């Protein structure tokens, strides 16, 4: 069985095979243990950028309660008007929470990539055992979710399938990025406005941003999140 702990390691290999990437020097480098959490929580990870990606984040959070969080986040450059890839894999003893999606945050919206989301839905349908656990988010960050989102709480016995659906979604997304060209039919001002609106929703509702605020305080927490995930 391939443990869900290997999900990010495999994802980094997929990324490096798909395109040339370079490590990013963050304002607040890893590893770090928040002082306000008495050093009991550890943040670690790797962050990359590329010609088309502002950030490719592979973050691990280790908590002192037999719990680990693996957060994967891919933020494309604004001019490509691409969805944002996101995955949260949470290990809690014998249970795993897995959330995978590609948020249609660009100016072109979801309809611009109907075919891509149809592909993700086809991939998801290949995992009926996972779909038995599928849930729908109803508030907060749910406003950004696509119809193809995977949102499940599963037993450890489905680790293999969790890894496989992540790999398939990530491969489809990387193919989308590799084929992307800067858009010419949407004005730069509209692209920026769409990104700003997306970013506001993230800052207001995203659990990752809220976690950074809780661990590091509001000012540093928001700065950390924006630098790490978006390079702003």
C-alpha positions as CSV (number, residue, x, y, z in Angstrom):
1,X,0.0,0.0,0.0
2,X,1.2,3.5,-0.9
3,X,0.7,5.7,2.2
4,X,-0.9,9.1,1.8
5,X,2.3,10.5,3.4
6,X,3.9,9.9,0.0
7,X,1.3,12.0,-1.9
8,X,3.4,15.2,-2.0
9,X,6.7,13.4,-2.7
10,X,5.1,11.9,-5.8
11,X,3.6,15.2,-6.7
12,X,6.9,17.0,-6.6
13,X,8.3,14.3,-9.0
14,X,5.3,14.8,-11.3
15,X,5.9,18.6,-11.3
16,X,9.6,18.3,-12.0
17,X,9.0,15.9,-14.8
18,X,6.4,18.2,-16.4
19,X,8.3,21.5,-16.4
20,X,11.5,23.2,-15.2
21,X,11.0,24.7,-11.7
22,X,13.2,26.6,-9.3
23,X,13.1,26.8,-5.5
24,X,11.6,30.0,-4.1
25,X,13.2,32.0,-1.2
26,X,10.3,32.9,1.0
27,X,10.2,35.9,3.3
28,X,9.6,33.5,6.2
29,X,11.6,30.3,5.3
30,X,10.9,26.8,6.5
31,X,11.1,25.0,8.8
32,X,9.5,27.0,11.5
33,X,7.8,26.4,14.9
34,X,5.3,29.2,15.9
35,X,6.3,30.7,19.2
36,X,2.7,31.3,20.2
37,X,2.1,27.5,19.9
38,X,5.1,26.9,22.2
39,X,7.0,25.2,19.4
40,X,4.7,22.2,19.5
41,X,3.6,22.7,15.8
42,X,6.1,22.4,13.0
43,X,5.7,23.9,9.5
44,X,8.0,22.6,6.8
45,X,7.9,22.2,3.0
46,X,9.1,23.1,-0.4
47,X,8.0,26.0,-2.7
48,X,8.8,26.3,-6.4
49,X,8.1,28.7,-9.3
50,X,8.3,28.3,-13.0
51,X,7.8,30.2,-16.3
52,X,4.0,29.8,-15.9
53,X,3.6,29.3,-12.1
54,X,3.9,32.0,-9.5
55,X,3.9,29.3,-6.7
56,X,3.9,25.5,-6.4
57,X,3.6,24.9,-2.7
58,X,4.1,21.6,-0.9
59,X,3.5,22.3,2.8
60,X,3.5,19.9,5.7
61,X,2.2,20.8,9.2
62,X,2.9,18.4,12.1
63,X,0.7,18.7,15.1
64,X,1.3,17.1,18.6
65,X,-2.0,15.1,18.4
66,X,-1.0,12.3,15.9
67,X,-2.2,14.6,13.1
68,X,-0.4,15.8,9.9
69,X,-1.5,18.1,7.2
70,X,-0.2,18.0,3.6
71,X,-1.2,21.1,1.7
72,X,-0.5,21.3,-2.0
73,X,-1.2,24.6,-3.8
74,X,-0.4,25.6,-7.4
75,X,-0.9,29.3,-8.3
76,X,-0.4,30.1,-12.0
77,X,0.6,33.5,-13.3
78,X,-2.3,35.9,-13.8
79,X,-1.8,36.3,-17.6
80,X,-2.5,32.6,-18.2
81,X,-6.0,32.9,-16.6
82,X,-5.8,29.3,-15.3
83,X,-7.5,27.6,-12.4
84,X,-5.7,27.3,-9.1
85,X,-4.9,23.7,-8.0
86,X,-5.4,22.9,-4.4
87,X,-5.2,19.7,-2.3
88,X,-5.5,19.2,1.5
89,X,-4.7,15.8,2.9
90,X,-5.1,15.5,6.6
91,X,-4.0,12.4,8.5
92,X,-5.8,11.8,11.8
93,X,-5.0,8.4,13.2
94,X,-6.7,5.9,10.9
95,X,-8.8,8.5,9.1
96,X,-7.9,10.8,6.2
97,X,-9.6,13.9,5.0
98,X,-8.9,14.5,1.3
99,X,-9.9,17.7,-0.6
100,X,-8.8,18.2,-4.2
101,X,-9.9,20.8,-6.6
102,X,-9.0,23.3,-9.3
103,X,-10.6,26.6,-8.5
104,X,-11.9,28.4,-11.5
105,X,-10.6,31.8,-10.2
106,X,-9.7,33.4,-13.5
107,X,-11.5,36.1,-15.5
108,X,-12.7,33.5,-18.0
109,X,-14.5,31.6,-15.2
110,X,-15.4,27.9,-15.2
111,X,-16.9,27.9,-18.7
112,X,-13.5,28.8,-20.2
113,X,-12.4,25.3,-19.1
114,X,-15.5,23.2,-19.4
115,X,-13.6,20.5,-21.2
116,X,-11.0,20.4,-18.4
117,X,-13.6,20.0,-15.7
118,X,-15.4,17.3,-17.7
119,X,-12.0,15.5,-17.7
120,X,-11.7,15.8,-14.0
121,X,-15.2,14.5,-13.5
122,X,-14.4,11.5,-15.7
123,X,-11.3,10.8,-13.5
124,X,-13.3,11.1,-10.3
125,X,-15.9,8.6,-11.6
126,X,-13.1,6.0,-11.8
127,X,-13.0,5.9,-8.0
128,X,-16.5,4.8,-6.9
129,X,-15.2,3.6,-3.5
130,X,-14.0,7.2,-2.8
131,X,-17.2,8.7,-4.0
132,X,-19.2,6.8,-1.4
133,X,-17.6,9.2,1.1
134,X,-18.1,12.4,-1.0
135,X,-19.4,15.5,0.8
136,X,-20.3,18.9,-0.4
137,X,-19.1,22.1,1.2
138,X,-21.8,24.6,1.9
139,X,-20.2,27.8,3.2
140,X,-17.0,29.9,3.2
141,X,-14.4,28.7,0.7
142,X,-17.2,26.6,-1.0
143,X,-17.9,29.6,-3.2
144,X,-14.6,28.8,-5.1
145,X,-15.3,25.0,-5.5
146,X,-15.7,23.5,-8.9
147,X,-18.2,20.7,-9.7
148,X,-15.2,18.3,-9.9
149,X,-14.0,18.8,-6.3
150,X,-13.1,15.7,-4.3
151,X,-14.1,16.1,-0.7
152,X,-14.0,12.9,1.3
153,X,-13.2,11.5,4.8
154,X,-11.9,8.0,4.2
155,X,-10.3,5.1,6.2
156,X,-6.6,4.3,5.9
157,X,-7.5,1.3,3.7
158,X,-8.2,3.7,0.8
159,X,-4.7,5.4,0.9
160,X,-3.9,3.9,-2.5
161,X,-7.0,5.4,-4.1
162,X,-6.3,8.7,-2.4
163,X,-2.8,8.8,-3.9
164,X,-4.1,7.7,-7.3
165,X,-6.9,10.3,-7.6
166,X,-4.5,13.0,-6.6
167,X,-1.9,11.9,-9.1
168,X,-4.6,11.7,-11.9
169,X,-6.0,15.2,-11.1
170,X,-2.5,16.7,-10.8
171,X,-1.4,15.2,-14.1
172,X,-4.5,16.6,-15.8
173,X,-3.8,20.0,-14.3
174,X,-0.1,20.0,-15.3
175,X,-1.1,19.1,-18.8
176,X,-3.4,22.1,-18.8
177,X,-0.5,24.4,-17.6
178,X,2.0,23.1,-20.1
179,X,-0.4,23.8,-23.0
180,X,-1.4,27.3,-21.7
181,X,-0.6,30.5,-23.6
182,X,-1.0,34.0,-22.3
183,X,-4.6,35.0,-23.0
184,X,-5.2,37.8,-25.5
185,X,-9.0,38.1,-25.4
186,X,-9.2,39.3,-21.8
187,X,-7.8,42.7,-20.8
188,X,-5.0,42.7,-18.2
189,X,-7.1,45.0,-16.0
190,X,-9.9,42.4,-16.0
191,X,-7.5,39.6,-15.2
192,X,-6.1,41.6,-12.3
193,X,-9.6,42.5,-11.0
194,X,-10.7,38.8,-11.2
195,X,-7.5,37.7,-9.3
196,X,-8.0,40.4,-6.7
197,X,-11.6,39.3,-6.1
198,X,-10.5,35.7,-5.8
199,X,-7.7,36.6,-3.4
200,X,-10.2,38.5,-1.2
201,X,-12.4,35.4,-0.9
202,X,-9.3,33.3,0.0
203,X,-8.1,35.8,2.7
204,X,-11.6,36.0,4.1
205,X,-12.5,32.3,4.1
206,X,-9.6,29.9,3.3
207,X,-8.7,27.6,6.3
208,X,-5.0,27.9,5.4
209,X,-5.0,31.6,5.8
210,X,-7.0,31.4,9.0
211,X,-4.5,28.8,10.3
212,X,-1.6,31.1,9.6
213,X,-3.4,33.9,11.5
214,X,-4.0,31.6,14.4
215,X,-0.4,30.4,14.5
216,X,1.5,33.6,13.7
217,X,-0.9,36.5,14.5
218,X,-3.0,38.5,12.0
219,X,-0.3,40.6,10.4
220,X,2.4,38.0,10.0
221,X,-0.1,35.2,9.3
222,X,-1.6,37.0,6.3
223,X,1.9,38.1,5.1
224,X,3.1,34.5,5.3
225,X,0.1,33.1,3.4
226,X,0.2,35.7,0.6
227,X,3.9,35.4,0.1
228,X,3.9,31.6,0.3
229,X,0.8,30.9,-1.9
230,X,0.7,33.9,-4.3
231,X,4.1,35.7,-4.1
232,X,2.4,39.0,-3.1
